[in-house]
Amino acid sequence: MEPRPASESSAQLTRWMGLLDANSAGNVHGGTVMKLCDEAAGLAAIKHSRRRVVTVGMDRMNFLYPIQIGELVTFSAMVNAVWCTSMEVGVRVEAEDPRIGETRHTNTAYLTMVALDADGKPTPVPPLLATDAAQERRRREAELRRSNRLAERAQIVAER
Ligand SMILES: CC(C)(COP(=O)(O)OP(=O)(O)OC[C@H]1O[C@@H](n2cnc3c(N)ncnc32)[C@H](O)[C@@H]1OP(=O)(O)O)[C@@H](O)C(=O)NCCC(=O)NCCS
């Protein structure tokens, strides 16, 4: 399979947060943010693999600042690394108060998506081309998250 540049997987979703997105404290519900991260990550993974994809795991979901109702929230996703059938997608979330125009970085998430064939079985995806220093750094960090996750799993199994 021909390698594909990471930049070609870039996907963005923008959503204006309303009352139905609120939690009981009046901010945007964390579950709303997680769902939209998952959707943006899914889009990036589909663009890279040109396949149907499923989420198999989330390695990190950081909530840095609360998001207010009435803010415009953008979810920017890109494939960070590719193995055989799985891909790590990074999502950066930024919220903007449209009355002021100031933007702040509110969340970062890393999700692993698996490409499926027509029978619903995991299927290989094209290799990823990191074409700049930031993409190369994200690829290295994705490898680190994967090896930490696998090492943690092996340790848990060994200690059972
Ligand atoms: C994703 C799924 C198809 C994988 O099936 P499986 O039988 O575990 O397949 P495999 O063991 O061949 O694993 C497939 C890939 O997933 C990766 N994977 C499996 N479990 C994982 C986990 N917990 N975290 C990260 N990657 C994982 C494997 O490393 C492998 O990657 P690779 O091919 O790049 O090496 C299956 O687990 C599934 O259907 N899960 C439910 C998905 C879902 O419903 N998501 C929510 C809605 S989208």
The ligand as an SDF file (V2000), in Angstrom:
LIG
                    3D

 48 50  0  0  0  0  0  0  0  0999 V2000
  -11.8280   -3.3420   17.2280 C   0  0  0  0  0  0  0  0  0  0  0  0
  -12.0850   -4.8590   17.0720 C   0  0  0  0  0  0  0  0  0  0  0  0
  -12.7100   -5.1210   15.7110 C   0  0  0  0  0  0  0  0  0  0  0  0
  -10.7040   -5.5280   17.1690 C   0  0  0  0  0  0  0  0  0  0  0  0
  -10.9580   -6.8860   17.1030 O   0  0  0  0  0  0  0  0  0  0  0  0
   -9.8370   -7.9230   17.6060 P   0  0  0  0  0  0  0  0  0  0  0  0
  -10.3840   -9.2700   17.4400 O   0  0  0  0  0  0  0  0  0  0  0  0
   -9.3310   -7.4660   18.9440 O   0  0  0  0  0  0  0  0  0  0  0  0
   -8.7410   -7.7220   16.5120 O   0  0  0  0  0  0  0  0  0  0  0  0
   -7.1860   -7.8030   16.6780 P   0  0  0  0  0  0  0  0  0  0  0  0
   -6.7680   -8.5430   17.9070 O   0  0  0  0  0  0  0  0  0  0  0  0
   -6.7030   -8.2780   15.3400 O   0  0  0  0  0  0  0  0  0  0  0  0
   -6.7600   -6.2830   16.8780 O   0  0  0  0  0  0  0  0  0  0  0  0
   -6.9110   -5.3600   15.8360 C   0  0  0  0  0  0  0  0  0  0  0  0
   -6.0690   -4.1650   16.1490 C   0  0  0  0  0  0  0  0  0  0  0  0
   -6.6390   -3.5000   17.2790 O   0  0  0  0  0  0  0  0  0  0  0  0
   -5.6170   -3.2510   18.2230 C   0  0  0  0  0  0  0  0  0  0  0  0
   -6.2230   -3.2760   19.5470 N   0  0  0  0  0  0  0  0  0  0  0  0
   -6.9750   -4.2570   20.0880 C   0  0  0  0  0  0  0  0  0  0  0  0
   -7.3640   -3.8980   21.3250 N   0  0  0  0  0  0  0  0  0  0  0  0
   -6.8450   -2.6750   21.5580 C   0  0  0  0  0  0  0  0  0  0  0  0
   -6.8990   -1.7790   22.6520 C   0  0  0  0  0  0  0  0  0  0  0  0
   -7.5650   -2.0400   23.7650 N   0  0  0  0  0  0  0  0  0  0  0  0
   -6.2740   -0.5790   22.5250 N   0  0  0  0  0  0  0  0  0  0  0  0
   -5.5890   -0.2780   21.4030 C   0  0  0  0  0  0  0  0  0  0  0  0
   -5.5000   -1.1020   20.3180 N   0  0  0  0  0  0  0  0  0  0  0  0
   -6.1220   -2.2820   20.4210 C   0  0  0  0  0  0  0  0  0  0  0  0
   -4.6300   -4.3760   18.0440 C   0  0  0  0  0  0  0  0  0  0  0  0
   -3.3560   -3.9970   18.5460 O   0  0  0  0  0  0  0  0  0  0  0  0
   -4.6210   -4.4950   16.5290 C   0  0  0  0  0  0  0  0  0  0  0  0
   -3.8270   -3.4500   15.9860 O   0  0  0  0  0  0  0  0  0  0  0  0
   -2.7610   -3.7310   14.7970 P   0  0  0  0  0  0  0  0  0  0  0  0
   -3.4570   -4.5650   13.7580 O   0  0  0  0  0  0  0  0  0  0  0  0
   -2.4450   -2.3630   14.2690 O   0  0  0  0  0  0  0  0  0  0  0  0
   -1.5970   -4.4070   15.4140 O   0  0  0  0  0  0  0  0  0  0  0  0
  -13.0500   -5.3920   18.1960 C   0  0  0  0  0  0  0  0  0  0  0  0
  -12.3580   -5.3350   19.4240 O   0  0  0  0  0  0  0  0  0  0  0  0
  -14.3360   -4.6200   18.2730 C   0  0  0  0  0  0  0  0  0  0  0  0
  -15.2270   -4.7620   17.4410 O   0  0  0  0  0  0  0  0  0  0  0  0
  -14.4660   -3.7810   19.3250 N   0  0  0  0  0  0  0  0  0  0  0  0
  -15.6630   -2.9690   19.5030 C   0  0  0  0  0  0  0  0  0  0  0  0
  -15.5100   -1.6390   18.7540 C   0  0  0  0  0  0  0  0  0  0  0  0
  -16.6670   -0.7230   19.0450 C   0  0  0  0  0  0  0  0  0  0  0  0
  -17.8070   -1.1530   19.0890 O   0  0  0  0  0  0  0  0  0  0  0  0
  -16.3680    0.5690   19.2600 N   0  0  0  0  0  0  0  0  0  0  0  0
  -17.3430    1.5320   19.6740 C   0  0  0  0  0  0  0  0  0  0  0  0
  -18.1790    2.0730   18.5540 C   0  0  0  0  0  0  0  0  0  0  0  0
  -17.2670    2.6890   17.1910 S   0  0  0  0  0  0  0  0  0  0  0  0
  1  2  1  0
  2  3  1  0
  2  4  1  0
  2 36  1  0
  4  5  1  0
  5  6  1  0
  6  7  2  0
  6  8  1  0
  6  9  1  0
  9 10  1  0
 10 11  2  0
 10 12  1  0
 10 13  1  0
 13 14  1  0
 14 15  1  0
 15 16  1  0
 15 30  1  0
 16 17  1  0
 17 18  1  0
 17 28  1  0
 18 19  1  0
 18 27  1  0
 19 20  2  0
 20 21  1  0
 21 22  1  0
 21 27  2  0
 22 23  1  0
 22 24  2  0
 24 25  1  0
 25 26  2  0
 26 27  1  0
 28 29  1  0
 28 30  1  0
 30 31  1  0
 31 32  1  0
 32 33  2  0
 32 34  1  0
 32 35  1  0
 36 37  1  0
 36 38  1  0
 38 39  2  0
 38 40  1  0
 40 41  1  0
 41 42  1  0
 42 43  1  0
 43 44  2  0
 43 45  1  0
 45 46  1  0
 46 47  1  0
 47 48  1  0
M  END
$$$$
